[in-house]
Amino acid sequence: MSRTDPRMRLAAPSMKKRILFTLALCGVIALGGRAVLGDRGFFEVWRKKSAFRELSGQVQALREENLSLTREIQALRSDPLAIERIAREELGYSRPGEITFIFREDQGPQLTAKP
């Protein structure tokens, strides 16, 4: 009998099938590695999302600062007390008859050279 046993055919795959399986496995591994480590892979997307959250926080802080400055501009255009406050704080102005005290920061003991 020259017929081969059907169980033997299933047990010993042909060389062609082995090569195709190996190539398919290598392809899957390569695609998986690229999906994780590639230009648009998991780690890169994770870094981009982190950068996006950080930049979103900065944008929010700048919007709040912009709103505050807009309110201050409106106050300076319409409120004389706001103008007076800025003149007193930033320019050191005072009303006639007021006494202004200027406190300097303590710079600690200073060394002087003796001739």
Secondary structure, 3 states (H helix, E strand, C coil): CCCCCHHHHHHCCCHHHHHHHHHHHHHHHHHHHHHHHCCCCHHHHHHHHHHHHHHHHHHHHHHHHHHHHHHHHHHHHHCHHHHHHHHHHHHCCCCCCCCCCCCCCCCCCCCCCCC
